[in-house]
Amino acid sequence: MSLMRRCNSLISINVNGVQTEDVNSVCSAVSQHFQMHFYSVVANRYGIDDLSFKSISRAEGLNLINLFLYWR
């Protein structure tokens, strides 16, 4: 268990070109990294409510189905 703990430990970290070994600085840098990594950005997203799409008639839809049934 202690070998795994030593292998998984983070002794120092390089932040913006500065190597730090201070426990509080390492904890702060790791925390800030993951906060920024998982930070969700609220953005205005375009919807499809105002868009008009071309549609096919029921007969055209049935013709498409018949084409697939014919080629089976």
Backbone hydrogen bonds, N-H to C=O, Kabsch-Sander energy under -0.5 kcal/mol:
donor,donor_aa,acceptor,acceptor_aa,energy
5,R,1,M,-2.1
6,R,2,S,-2.2
7,C,3,L,-2.3
8,N,4,M,-2.0
9,S,5,R,-0.6
9,S,6,R,-0.6
11,I,9,S,-0.6
13,I,20,T,-2.2
15,V,13,I,-0.7
15,V,18,V,-2.7
16,N,14,N,-0.6
18,V,15,V,-1.7
19,Q,17,G,-0.6
20,T,13,I,-2.6
26,V,22,D,-2.7
27,C,23,V,-2.6
28,S,24,N,-2.4
29,A,25,S,-2.5
30,V,26,V,-2.5
31,S,27,C,-2.5
32,Q,28,S,-2.7
33,H,29,A,-2.2
34,F,30,V,-2.2
35,Q,31,S,-2.2
36,M,32,Q,-2.3
37,H,33,H,-2.1
38,F,34,F,-2.2
42,V,40,S,-0.5
43,A,41,V,-0.7
45,R,43,A,-0.5
51,L,48,I,-1.2
61,G,57,S,-2.1
62,L,58,R,-2.3
63,N,59,A,-2.1
64,L,60,E,-1.8
65,I,61,G,-1.9
66,N,62,L,-2.7
67,L,63,N,-2.0
68,F,64,L,-1.5
69,L,65,I,-2.3
70,Y,66,N,-2.6
71,W,67,L,-1.7
72,R,69,L,-0.8
